[in-house]
Every structure is written in C-alpha cells, then in structure tokens.
C-alpha cells in the first residue's frame, strides 16, 4: 500500500471520528509539530502517542461540538505526503472555525517519523478565545 493510500485511509477514518489509525503508523518517538501559536501548541514538538492524543485529540473533543477536516488535495513525493484542506467546525461556545491547513507526513518504510501541521492560527485563537 502506498503512503498516499495510508494517509487517505487515515483521513477517511478521521471523518468517521476515529483517530486510532494515526497511532498505528506514528512512530513512538516521532516528533509531532502543531502549528506555532495554535492553542494546542505546547511550544515544542510533541513526542509519544499519549502526548499527541492528550494535547491534540482530547483538546479538540473538549473544545468543539462539531469538527471536520475537509481534505482538498493529497500529494505524494517520495517518502513525504502533503495534505491540504480546511478545518471546519463549531466550538461548544458556538463560534465557527474555518481555517486552512497543510499537513506534512514523513515516512520511513511503513512508519510516520515526522508530522508537521500548518494552519491559520489566528482563526483558531479567535474561536477559542485566546486572540489578542
């Protein structure tokens, strides 16, 4: 199975509310970088499944009543897969999010060894009440 197909399956499963496939391919020591200044960014990379789950997926569930990842394009180049799209959702406080994103997944064999998120952090900070 190609890296692109693996990533396509992950986003399909995320659309069904299932983040487990990410942790099936994410290396235990792989650095996971949230976009700088996004509210879930801890100021450095996240390392380890528990750290990613707690800082990202648990926080999303806590903050959003509805949340979708709308993929626009997936491109594969060698061991890297780029995913572009939009985060769309409504917070539990009733604020709407519509923010562009790009995800870069780097593979070594069948394992993701690096993840980088880019997004419109102003949108995130605005809807989660941390905009200045």
N, C-alpha and C positions, 0 to 999 in steps of 0.2 A: 504494500500500500504506500502511495506517495505521501510525502509530508503534507502536501496540499490537501489530499483526501483526509488525512488525520485531522487537520485543522478544520476543514469543512464539517466533519462529524462533530468536533467539539462545539462549534457554534450552533449546529443543529440541536445538540443536546442542551446547550445553554438556553436556547429558545424554548425548550421544554422544562426549564427550571432546574436542570441537573448539571452541577459543576464538577461532579466526580471524575469525568473523563480527563479533565485538566490534570488532576493529581495522579492519574495513571501514566501520563507521559512526562510530567515535570520532574526533572532530576531532584533528588532530595537536597542537594546543595546548590541548585541552580539559582542565580540571583534573579529576582523579580522586581522590576523597577516600575513603580507607579509614576505617572507624570508629576513632575515637580510642582508643588503648591496645590495639587489636588487635595481635598480634605483628608483622603486616606493615605497620603504620602507621609511616611514616618521620618523623612529627612535623609534616608539612605535606602539601599536595597533591602527587600525582604528575602530571607533565606529560610527554607523549610516549609513544608506543606502547612503546618499549623499556623505559622506566621502569615502566610498568604491567605489562608482561609479566614483567620481572625480579623486581619486588617482590611481585607477587601470584601469577601463574600458575606461575612457576618454583618459588617457595617452596611453594606448595600441593603440587606434584608431588614436591618433595623431602621434605616432611613427612608426607604422607598415603599410605597403602597403598590406601585406598578413600575416595572423596569424592563426595558427591551434593548437588545443590541441588534441594530439593523445593519447588516453587512452589505456594503456596496460593491466591494471588489476584494478578491483574494489573488495574490500574485506570488508565484514561487520562483526563486532563483537560487539554484544550488541547495545549500542546507538552510536557507532562510525563507520564511513565509511571511509576507506582509498582508495584513488585513486592514481595510479601510471601511469606515461606516459612521454611524451616528448612534449615540446613546440617547434613548428617548424614554422618559418616564415621568412619574408624578410622585413627589415626596409624600410622606404621611401628613405633612403640614399643608399639602395641597399646591405646592409650587411645581411648575412644569420644567423639565430638563429636556433640552435638545442640543446636544453638544457633539461636535465632530470628534472622531478618534482615529488613531492608527495604532496597530499592534504589530510588533516585530517579534517573531518566534524564531529562535535559532536552535537547530537540531544538531546532535551528534549521534548518528545512527537513528534509533527509534526514540531517543530521549531528548526532551527540550532542555537545553543547557543555559538558556538566557531568554528572558522576556522583557520587552520594553513597551510601555504604554505612552502615547502622546495624546493629549486631549485639550479642549478649550477649558482650562482650569477656571477661568472667570465664571463661566456658566455653572460649574459645579459649586464654586464658593457662593455664588448668588443664591442658588436654590437651597443650599444647606445652611444659609445664614451666617457665613463666615467672610463674606465680601467686605472689603474696606471702603 
